[in-house]
């Protein structure tokens, strides 16, 4: 692999048709996206802290995911935060790989209105999905629309015209993008050799007419006189007028404007994110970004007649978890409940309110369940699509699965979400109380044995446990497994054996690990444990200097250990099947994706969204995080149920990124094992060696299944077709097709496809969306293909967003009813109060929510008889500012700002404040002057009733002009000099300074 290819791979860069990074000083789509996400996230955390009366300290520049998570008080969720950023980045650059020749997706060929529609339609889908807490779908859509939004500034002449801030109309559905050149109007001259600085016609620039470069491999597709994109492989740039106008890299045709275009794209991306943030609310926005405290708490509960004792235990453990974790760093971030029986399952209940979750749990009743099997996999499938990725899910049942046909789709979702599934099985002997008759009991016993293996297989794939326990001991077993809801839980070692055998295993424990625990599931399993100092303990005498406690409940043996750094050894003796798992809490962890060289027209690399291809070499992209001094030395693919392994060749890329090459992939299930060295805080007695392992087992396949993501937004009451293709690198034959979805909607698709050896075939899945489907609902469609015989399968998972047609583009209106103050020289002894009426337009969708952004006072909301929303806010005069965020049903936002400043002592006025890179306007940053930016459908106002001049605000050595404040009410635009919460957009421009330093 060439150095250039490695660089492309590292930065997930497709090449010549987008913001590039072939020159190391250029900014790519990935860098632009990450900077915007980090900037806005910092501002959200700051605003939330201030509204809750907490201090906030900005992290040092340049921001990183780690420093932002720490500043937000959510370091334990760093893994999910990084994964969310990577998901957004991936969907962004996949536009180049999958839709390289789609002009509207790149704002090429003067298709600027069409590109704007992609952005605004996608923004509506993001808001609808976020409102329904379907955050994976929301962030995936964000990545797609970011690409088009960012390309506007690189591919059009917006920067050349002389604009200094983003085109806000790009994210307003009811606004014109600008005056676009007519198809017959010439827009460019030929470049002067390689100098294209002045190739755009002067009349185009002087009259503020928008154009963009034409891009095609067909040199004669460009209309006469039009600009070209430029660069290889744009063949239109070879035809008069020659050259191009793209600003993708510093070496592009208009590379001299790359910095301005890239920083404009950062500001525009931040602007769009601010609109999403305003519609969602600060806490929901952070949840969407994967920044939260503890792990989600997810229960899938059998509610048939024999489950009364189990449900009682679930109620008790729920109350215990909530009471013990509430207000701590391990408080569950979200609560998910899915009941199931037969013939029903669901609905999925998802809430961030622990009291609401308690109420739902307490409402569960055991009833019905005539025949033995239940829809356990249907309930699990719904939970896997509704819970956040990397969740830990607990399934409670005493019955076999009636829906065994969902085994493979459930495994596909486990592999996709990396969620851990634990089965709590209480009907160990297969006898259900409400089922009379010896014959039925015997049938139940035989089915329970078969389904017991099904549950064990699913648990093993996910890295969970299949715990068999009596109903009387269920509560104790749940308490053991739910004791740690920390998001920083890591897996050091995990193996399973069926049948069991005598075997020794070693694992390294580093000094960052806390709460070291061993889980062994299985019957008649003996073990011997040797700690790093050589002390030996076993299952008979599991007490000693390194063992804190040892407990056996059902088939689950739990051993809690002192965290002694070094190499441990555990020997297992058993003829029965068993699983072994060693976990702890640590900041050091890793993410990984299999990657493949793209076969698109521009090359580059793509992430494999399903199973890697069997029978050949493979590459893995590993991201290590949690310690700046940790490095990866080994990456190994280890068989989950055997001793085989494949070692990879590790190539460090910088920034915690590693590319690992394997000459083959195991032919059976495997996990990824990462080993390395950490010198941070390591004592002299420790080697600093660490190891981490993926919890989810993976497998390779000779099949490849892909789905078309071209149209992922569905309208209620319509029939939609999803195209898919199946390809094999192996033998041909008739391949079985199965399509399933989490909403139990009827699907129409071919049940088999005929493929030749090494061939491919296409198919279509028809989905009909009921007319009453709520907007924002996500349909998770899984398309599975199985080779003849069924031994080899692969799948594709597609998230389809249901979105009602949006016709309301007008934000709510805030009307000031009263603003009263008794503020005195002593602000702590006085208060002020504001009353506001919030309404939506007569033909609007109605006010959905009013939330508090800035201000630490108390807000009360009531609904009047005429459905208007009345808001009252009371605060201490020491907190003289407030912002109310009013949102309608489709996500249009009005920000209403109010302030009382008169007669307040200096302590209550704005004295000099240092806010690390939060700037107010106007600010000049390396010849880029920012100005107030109005976000899409976000409007604020200021009505001045008295004037008080405050001290200047210092922002990272940039001092702004004095700001005039007042007793104010809401206004017509977002003014950064009044509201620091909008500092994110100006902060984006400050990055220009950093870029100049690099240059």
N, C-alpha and C positions, 0 to 999 in steps of 0.2 A: 504494500500500500504506500503511495507517495505521501510526502509530507502535506501536500495540498489536500489530498483526500482525507487524511487524518484530521486536518483542521476543519474541513467541512463536516466530518462526522462528529467531532467534538461539539461544534456549535449548532448542529442540526440544521445546517445551511444548505439550501438546494442550489444556490448558485447565482445565475445571471439575471433572474427575472424578479428580483425583489431586493430590499435592503441587504447588501452583501457584507462579507467580512473577509474577503480575500486579502485585502490590506488590513493588517491587524488593528489599524486605527479607525476603521469604518464601523458603523453601528448596524447590527443586524436586526431583523424583526424580533428575534429572541431577546436581544439586549434592550430594545425599545420597550417591549412588552414588560419585561421584568422591572425596569426602572419605574414605569408608570404604576405598576401594581404595588411596588414597595412604597412609592411616594404617597399614593392615596391611602394605603393601609396604615401608614404612620399617622397621617392626618386623622383617620377614623379613630385610631386608638387614642390619640391626643384628645380629640373632641369628647370621646366617651369618658375618658378619665376626668376631664374638667367638669362634665355634667354630673359626675358622681362625686365630685369634691376631692378627687385624688390628684396628686402631683404627676407630672409626666416629663420624662427626660428623653430628648431626642437621641437616637444612636448616632455614632460618628458616620461621616460620609467617607467613602461611598456606602450607601445602605446595602446590606445583605439580608437574605431571608433569615439567617440566624440572629442578626442584630435587631431586626424588626420584630421578630417573635419575642425576643427577650424584652425589648422596650414595651411590648404589648402585654407582658406578663404571661406569655403563653409558650414558653420554651419547650414544654413537654409535647406540644402539638407541632413541632418543627417539621416532622416527617410529613404530616398531612398538608402543611403549608407549602413545602417544597413540591410535593406531588401535585397540588392544585396549580401552582405556577407552571410546572412542567406540562400539565394537561392543556393549559391555555396556550403555552408556547407551541406545543405539538400540533394542536388544531390550527394554529396560525400558519406554521410553515408547511403543513400538509396541503394547504391551498396551492402552493407552488408545485408540489409533487403530483397531486391528483387532478388539479384543474389548471395546469400551466397555460393552456391556450384559451381559457375563458376570459375574454377581454373585460367583462363587467366585474369580475372578481379582482381584477388588478387595476381598474380604472384606466385601461388602455383603450385605444381606438376611439377616443372621445366619448366612451360610454360612461360618462360621469353620473348622469341621472340614474342609469341602471345600477351602478356601483352604490350610489346613495341609497337606493331601495333595498339592496342587500343589507346595508348597515341598519337602516331604520326598521325593517322587518325583523332582522335578527335581534335588535335591541328590544322590541316588543316581546319576542320569544324569551329573551333573557329575563325580563322583568316578570313575565307570567310564570316561568319555571321557578324563579327565586321565590315568588310569592307562595308557591306550593311546596317550598323547601326541596325542590328537585335540583340540588346544587351541581351535581355532575353534568346534567344537561345544560344548566345555565352557564357554567364556566366553559364547557365545550363550545357553546354558541358564541361566547365572548371571543374565544380564540379565532373563530372563523371570521367574525366581522372586524376584528382588529386588523387582520391582514389587508382587507379592502380599504379600511379607513387609513391605515398607514401608507399604503401604496399611493393614495391620492396625492400625498405631499411629495413623493418621489417621482411619480410618473406624470403629473400634471404640471402646469406652469404657474401654480399658485404662489410659489416662492419667487419665481422670476418676476412676477408682476410687482412684487415688493411688499406683500403682506407680512406682517410681523407677528401675527397670532392666528390660531386655527380658524377654519371655516366652520363656525358653529352650526350652520344650516345642514351640514352633512348628517347630523344626528337629530334633525327636526323633520318629522314626516311631512309636515304641511308647509315646508319652506323650499324655495328654489336653491339649488346648489350654486347657481350663478349664471352668467351670460355665456353660454357655450357656443363656440364657433359653429357656423353653419357648415354642413358637409361640403359645400362647394367653395368655402372660403379658404384660401391659402394661409397657412400658419407659420411656415418655416422657410428659411433659405438653407442652402447647403452649407455645411461647416467649412471653415477655412483650413483645409487639411485635417489635422487632428484637433484643431481648436474650434470647439463648438460653443464658445461662451456667448456669441451674439447671433446664434442661428435662428432664434425666434423673431418673427417679423415685428418691427417696432409698432405698427398700428395695432397689433394684437395686444401688446403689453400696455400701450398708452390708453387703450379703450377698455382695459380690464376684462378682456375676453378670455375665457377659459378654453384650454385645449389640452390634449395629452398625446403621447407618442403612440404611433401604430406599431403593432408587434405581430410578426408572423414569420413562419419559415418559407412562405410564398412571397417572393420579392415584389410581385405585381398586384398584391392585394391592397396596397396603400393608395388612397385617392390622390389625385394630382395636387401637389403643393402642400401636402400635410407633413407634419413632423413624424419622425420615427422614434421608437423607443431607444434603439441604439445598442451596440454590443452584439456579441455572439450569443445565440444563433438567430438574431433578428435580421432576416434577409432584406427587410424593407429598407434598412439603413444604407443599403448598397445602391438604392435607386433614388434619383433626384426627387426632392432635396435630400442629400446624403447626410449621414450622421444621426445623432439622436439627442434626446433631452432628459433621459433618466438620471436620477441622482442616487442610485442604489448604493454605490460605493464611492470612495474618493477617486477611483480610477475610471468612473463612468463618464459618459459624454458630458454631463453637467456635474461632474464630481466636485467642482469647486464650490457647489452649493449643497453638498451632501450634509454637512454639519447643520446648516439651517433647516433642511428638510427633515433630518432625523430628529432634531429637537422639537420641531413643530409637530412631528408625529407623536413624540412623547407627551407633549402638552395636550394634543387632541385625544390620545388614548386616556390620559388622566381625566380629561373633561367628560368623556363617555362613562368612565368608571364612577366619577362623582355623581352622574345622573342615576346610575344603577344603585349606588350607595344611598342616595336620597330616597329613591323609591322603596328600597328594601328596609332601610333603617340600619343604624350602625352595628347593632349586635348581629342582625341577620347577615349583614355584609361580611363581618368577620367569620361567621359560621360558613358562609359560602366559600370564603378563601381558605377554609380549613384551620383557622385559628380559634381554638377553643381549649377548654381545660381538660377534663377527663375523657375517657372513651365513651362512646354512645352505649346506652344500656338497652339491649334488644331482646325481647322475650317473644317466642313463638309458642303458643300454649294450646294444647288439646283440651277442648271444653266438653267432651262427651261425659256421660253419666258416671263413669268410674274414676274420674279425675278430681273428685272433690278434695281429697287430701292433698293432692299435688297443687291445686289452685290455692289452697290455704297456705301452703308453704311459699308459693310465689308471692302471695300478698305479704307475708311476714318478711321475706328477704327484701322485697321492694322497699318496705318501710324502713328496714334496717340500713340499706344502702343509702337511701335519701337522707335519713337522719344523721348518719355518720359522715357522709361526704359533702353535704350541703355547705357551701361557703368555703370549701377547701380547694386546693389546686387539682384535686382528683374528682371534683364534682362532675357527674356525667354531663356531657355537652348536649345530648338530646336523648329522649326516651321514645322507644319504638315498641309497639305491641301489635302482634298479629294473632288473633284467635283462629282456630280451625276445628272442623269436625267432619261431617259427611252428611249431606252433599255440599256444605258451604265452607268457605274459608274467608278470612278478612272480616271487616275492612282493616286496612293498616292505619293504626293510630300513631301519630308522630307529634311530639310536643317538646318544648324546652321548659315547660312549667312542671315541676315535680308534683305539685298538688293535683294538677289535672291528670297526670299519669297515675297517681295513687287512686284517684276516683275511677278511672277506667279499669285499673286492675281490680279494685274492690267490687266493681260491677260484674265481674266474670262469674258465671254460674255453670256448674256441671249438669248437663242434661242431654238426653238423647243418645244416639250412637248405636243403633240397632245391630248392624253387622260389625264385625271386628275391625277391619282396616279403616283408616281415616286418611284425610287429605293432608298429610304431614308435609309432603314435598311441595305442594301448592302453597301452603303457608310459608314454608322456608323460601321458596322462589320469590314470593311477594316481599318478604323481609329483606332479602339480598338486593332487590331493586329499590327498596324504599329507605334502607339504612345507608348512612354514609360509607364510603369505602373504608377498608381496614377496621370495620366494626367487629365486635365479639358478640355472637348471637347464641342464645340458649334456647334449645328446643325441648319442650316438656311433653312427654307422651308415654302411654302404656300400651300402644297399639302399633301394628305394622303399617306400612305405607300402602294406601290403595292406588296411589298415582306413581308407581314405580317407573312409568314411562318418562317421568321428568328427571330421572337420575342424571343423564348427560347434560341437559340444559342447566340443571342446578350446579353441576361441576363446572360448566362453562362460566357461570356467574361467580362462583367461588374464585376461579382463576382470574377473572376480570377484576373483581373488587378486592381481592386479597383479604377477604373477611374470614375470621375464625368461627367455626361452628361447633358448639358443644351440645351433645345429646344427653339429656337426663332421662333415662329409661327406667321406669319403676315397675312395669309388669314383667319382671324377669322370668317368671314361670309361664307367662302367656295366658293367665287366667283372668278374665275381666268379670267383675262382679255381676254385671247386668246380663251376662250371656249364660243362660242355663243349658244344661245338657252336656253329657260327657263327650258326645261326638264333636260338638262345637268347641269344647275345651281342647280336645286333642288337635283339631284343625288349627286352633289359635296357637298352640304350642309350636306346631310345625312352621307356620307362617312367621311366628316371632323369631325363630332361629334364622330363617332366611333374611328377614328384615333387620335383624340385629346386625348381620354382616353388612347390609346396605348402609345402615347408620354408621357403622365403624369405618366403612370405606369413605363416606362423605366427611366424617370427622378427620380421618387421616389426611385426605387431600387438602383440607383447610388448615391443618395444624391444630385441630381441637381434640376434645376428648369424647369418647362414647362411654358414659358412666352408667353402670347398672347398679341400682340401689333400691332398697325397700322403700315403700312410701313413708314409713316412720322415720327413716334416716335421710330423706330427701333434703330437708331444710339444712341439715348439717353439711351435706355435700355441696349444696348451692352456695352456702356461706364461704366454703373453702375456695371455690372457683371464682366467685365474684369479689373476693377480698381485695384484689388489685384491679381497679378500673383506671389505672394510670395510662396515659397515652405514651409514656416513655418505656413501656414494657418491650423487652427484646428477647429473641430466642437465641440461645447459645448452642443448643443441640436438640435434635428431634429425629427419632428413628421409630420404625414399627417393624414387627416381624410376625409373619403368619405362614407356617407355624413357627412357634418360638424355638429358640436354640440358645445354647450357652455362648455368650459373646461379651467381649470387653470393649468399652467405649471411653474415649478421653475427650475432655473439653477444657479450654483455657478460660480463666476468669481474670479480667483486668480490674484495676483499682477504681474504675468508674462505675462498676456494677454494685447495685444495692439490692436487698431483698431477694437473695438467691434462693430459688425453689426448684425442687425436682418433683415431677408428676409421673407416676407409673400406673397405667391402667392395664388390668388383666387379672386373671385368677391364678393362684398358686405360682406367683412370681417371686423368686428370691433374688436379692441383690447384695453386693458388697461394694462399699464406697471407700475410696482412699483419697484423703485430702492432700494438698501440696506439701504438707509437712510429713506425710507418710502415715498418719493416724488412720486406722482401719475401723470402719463400722459396717454393720450389716442389718438386714431387715429384722433379725431376731433381737439384736442388741443395738438399736439405732439411736443410741445416746452416746455422747462423747464431746470432745472439745470443739468440734466443728459443726455439730448438729444442734439446732435450736429446738426443733420439735419434729415428731414423726406421728402420722395419723393415718388410719386405714378405715375408709367408709365405702362399703360395697366393694366394687372392684377398683377403687381409686386409692392409691397410696401416695400421700403427700409428705415430703421431707423438706423442711426449711433449714437452710444452712447459714452459718456465718460466712461472710464474704471474705474468703482468703484468696488473695491473688496468687495465680500460678496454675499449674496443670493438675486437674482432677482426673480420677479414673473411677469408672463404675462398671462392675461386672454383673451381668444378668444371667440367671439360670431359670429356664422355664421351657416346657414342651408346648405350652399353650400360647396362643397369640397374645401379643402385648404391644404397648406403645410406651416410649420413654421421651420425656420432654423436660429440658432444663431452661428456665427463664430467669430473668432478673430485670431490674430497672437501670437504664443507662441513657445518657445523652447521645452516645455513639451508636449510630445505626446506618443502614444503607438502603438505597432504592436501586432497582435494576430494570432494564428492558432489553429484550432481544432486538437487534437491529439488522437491517438488510439493505444492500445497495439498491437504490431506486432504479427501476427500468423506465422511468419517465424521460422526456426529451432533454432534461437538464442534469441528469444524474443525481448525485447526492445520496442521502441515506434516509430510510424511513424506519419508524418503530413498528415492530410486529405486534398487532393488537390481539392476536390469539396464540396459537401454538406454533413454535418454530418448526422449520422443515426438517424432517428426519433424513438420515442417510448422507449427510454432508457436513461441511464445516459450518461454524456459526460464530457470531460476534455478539458481545454483551456490552451494554453501556451501564456502568456502575457509578452511582453517586454516593459518596461517603460524606457524612455530616456529623456534627456534634462536638468536634474538636479540631481546631486549626492545626494541631500537631500530629494528628492521626494520619497514617498512610496505609495503603493496601499493598500487600506483598503477594498474596495468593488468592485466587478465585477458583473454586472447584465445584463441578456438578456432581453431586453425590446421590446415588440411588436411594430412594426413600425406604425401600424394603430389602435392600441388599448391601453388599460391601463394595460394589463397583463404583468407580469414580473417574472423572475426566478432568485433568488439570488444564487450566488455560494459561495463555501468555498475556501478562498484564502490561499495558502501556499507559503510564500516567500522562494525563492531558492538562493538569493544572486545575485549580479551583475545586478540588475534590472529585474531579471526573476521571474515570478510567475506562479504557477500551480493552476488552478481554477477548482474545481469539481462541476458539476451540477447533480441533481438527475433526471432532465428531460430537454428537449429543447422545446420551444414554438412550437405549431403546425402550426403557421402562420409566416409570415415574421417578422424578428426581427433584432435589432441592438445590438451592444455590448457597454455598458456604464461602464466606469471606473471612480471610485472616489478614492481620496486619500488626502494625506497631503504633503505640501511642506513648509519647514522651511527656505529655502534659500531666503534671502532678504525680508522676511515678516515683515511688520510693526507691532507694538503692537496692532494697531486697527484691524488688519486682523487675521482671524482664520487660514489662510494658506490652506484652503480646496480647492481642484481643482476637476473638472470633465471634462472628454473627452469622446466623443462618436464616434463610427465608422460611416462614411458617408454611406457606402454600406449596404443595407439591405440583410440579408441572410435568408435561409429557410432550414429545415431539410427534409429528404426523407427516405422512406423505401427501396429505390433502391440504389445500389452501381454499378457504372460503372468504369471499369479499362481498361487501354490500355497497351499493351506491348511496353516498351521503348527500347527493345533489339537492334533494327536497326532503328535509327532515321536519318540516312544520306542516301539520295536518289541520284542516278545518273541521270542526264538528259537523256531523251529518254528511260527510263525504266519503267516497271510496278512493283509496290511494294504492298505488302499486310501488313496490320496492324491488328493484332489480338486484339480483345476486348472481355470483358465478362460483363454480366449483372447478378446481384444477387438481390433478394428481401427478406426482412424479413417479408413481408406481404403476402397477398393473391396471388394466382397464376393467370394465364391467358395468353392472347396474348399481348405482350408488343410491342409498336410501336418504331421503330428505325429510327432516322434521322441523317445523316452525312453531314456536310457542311465544306467548307474551304474558306479561305480568298482570294485565287487566282482564284476562279471560275473554278477550274479544274473538269472534270467529275469524278464521284466516282461510284463505284459499291459496293453494300452492301445489306444485307437482310433488308427488310422494316419492318419485325416483327420477334420476337422470342417468343417461347412458353415456359413459366416457370411454374413449379409447386409451390405450397405454400412453402415459405422458400427456394426455389431452385435457380438454376443459369443456364445460357446458354451462349454459346460462338458464336462469329461471326467474320467476316473478312471484312475490308474495303479495296478495291483495288484502288490504286492511280496511275495514269499514268502521269508521268512528261514529258512535251514536251521537245524535244531535244534542243530547243533554250532557255530554262530557264537559266537565269544567275546564276553562282555559287554564293552561299551565300544567295540565296532566301530562305525565311522561309515560309513553308506551315503550317498554323495553322489549324489543323484538330479538329473539335468538333464533338464528338459522343454523341448523346442524346438518352436516353431511357425514354419512357412515359408509365406509368401503364395504364391498361384498364380504359377508361374514360378520360384520359389525365390530371387528376387533380394533379397527383404526377409525377415529373420528376427529373432526375439527369443526369449528363453529365461527360465526360472526355475530357480534352483539351490536345492535343499533338502538339509540335512544331517540324516539320520535316525540316531538313536542306538539301537543294539541293547543291551537291558538285560535280563538274566535276573531273574526275580522274586526280590526280596530278602526273606529271612525271618530273617536273622541281624542283630539289633540290639544285641548285647552286645559291648562292647569286650574286647580281650585283658586278661589279668591279669598283673601283675608281682609276683613273690614274691622278696623279698630273701633271698639265700643267705648272704652275708657282706659286711661293710663293715669294712675294716681300714685303719689309719693309723699311720704313724710320724712324723707331722708334728711338727716341732720349731720352735724360735724362728726358725731360718733356713729359710723355706718353700722356697727354691729348692734346698735340699739334701735334701729329703724328699718322699715320695710317699704317695698313698692309693689304695686299690683297692676296688671294689665288684663283687660278682657277683650277677646277677639271673637268675631263670628266668621266661621269658615263655610263657604258654599261652593258648589260646582255650578257650571253653566246649566241653563234650563234643559238642554239636550245632552248634557254630560252624563257620565256613568255614575256620578255620585262620589262623595268623599269616602275614602276607604280608611284612612288613618291620619292622625295628627300626633307627631312625636316631638320630643324635646331634644335639640342638638346641643346648643350652648346654653349654659345656665345651670345653677345648682339649687334652684328653688323647687317649689311644688306646683305641679300642673294638674288641673281637674278638667275633665271633658264630659260634657252632657249633650244629649241630642234633644233639640226642641221639637215641638209638635209639628212644625213644617219641615222636619228632617234637616234643618240646618244644624251645624255643629258649633257649640259654644265652648270656648276655651278660656279658662281663667288661670293666671299664673301669679304666684306670690313668692317673693324672694327678699333676702336681706339686701340692704343697700350696698353691702360690700361685694355683692355679685350683681353688678348693674346692667348686664347684657343678657339677652336671651334670643335664641333662634327657634322658631317653630317650623317643622317640616310637614306640610300638608300634601297628601298624596291621594289621587283619585283611584278608581277601581282598575284602571289600565296602566297606572304608573306615571301619569303626568304629575309633576312636582311643583309646588310653590313654597319657597323659603321666605318666611316672614320674620324680619329682624326688628327687635325693640330694645331700647336702651334708655336708662335714666342716669344722667351724669351730673346734673346741676345740684349744688349744695352738698356734694359728697366730698369728704376729706381726701387728701392726697393719696391715702392708702387705698381708697376706692376708685381713684382715677387710674388711667393707664400710664404708669411710670415706665421708665426704660425696661424693656423685657428682652431677654435673649432666647430665641426659639430655634436654634440650629437649622438654618436653611428654610425657615418659613418666612417668606417675604411679602410685603405689601406693595401695591402698585402706586406710581410707576417705578419700575426697576430696570436698569440697563445691565444686561449680562453679556459681556463680550460682543457688543454691537447688536444684541437682540433685545429690543425694548418691549416689555410685556405691557399689556393693558387689560382693563377689566374684561373678563370672559363670561358670557352668559351660557350656561349649560343647557342642553336640550330640554325644553319644557320646564326649566327651573328658573323661577323668577323671584326676585326679592325687591324690596323698596325701602326708602327712607324718607320720612316726612319730618323735617326739622322743626322743633318747637322752641329750642333754646340752644345756644352754642357754648361749648366749653372746649378749649384747645388743650390737647394732651401732649405729653412728652413724646419725643421720637421713639420709634421702635427699632431696636438693633437686631439684625438677623444675620448671624455669621459674618460679621464685619461689613455688612451692607446696611447703611443707615438710610431710612426712607424719609421723605418729607413729613413735617408735622401733620397729624391727622385731626380733623375737626370732628368732634363727637357731639352728641346732643341727647335730649330726651327724644327718642325717635320711634317711628312706626315703619311698617314695611314699605318697600319701594318698587322700582321697575327693572332693576338689574342687579347683578352680583357685583359688589364693589369690594375689592380685596382690601382697601384701606379701612373698611368698616368691619369686615368679617375675616378673621384669620383662618377660619375653617376652610375657606376657599384658597388658602395659600398653596395647596398642592399643585395647582396649575402653574403658578409662578415658580414654585420650587422645581418643577420640571425644567423650566428654562434655565435655572441655575446650573443644571447639569452641563449646560453649554460651556461653563467655565472649566469643568472637569475635562471635557473633551479637548478644549483648547490647550490645557496643560499636557494632555497626551500628545497633542500635535506638535 
